[in-house]
């Protein structure tokens, strides 16, 4: 099997022009979470991206900083309280990833995109739970998103 070549790196590129990835994760409750998030961040760098920022709870972020000084951390105090137990259905995390990607693609910064997407995904789940109980699917979240995201969208 022949694989296509990767995009060449520009000789005159500057920091961040070869990618800046935001990794969100880590849990103060699960001891392996900081190490795994740190390893994921290192994989981003080793694959050729210039920068990786890990957004995690403060204690977790400090632990990740101990794993490697090459990882930028954003110590967050934000806790999302939206969502419900119906979000255990397969695909809800994939929907979240799609929302984040869509917001970033529109030029929003990484952390804002992640925070708004997490909130919107959870609020869509709450809206669906009121209508259907726990019988909603990940694809239903996608249909409910415009209603939730409307409050964050502005025209210039």
RAVENWO-V53895 format. One record per run of one state. SS is the DSSP state (H for helix, E for strand, L for the rest). FROM is the first residue (numbers start at 1). LEN is the number of residues. Records with the same first field share a line. If there is no record, write none. Layout:
# RAVENWO-V53895
SS=FROM-LEN  FROM-LEN
This chain:
# RAVENWO-V53895
L=1-19  25-8  47-4  68-4  77-8  89-3  106-4  133-5  153-4
E=20-5  51-7  72-5
H=33-14  58-10  85-4  92-14  110-23  138-15
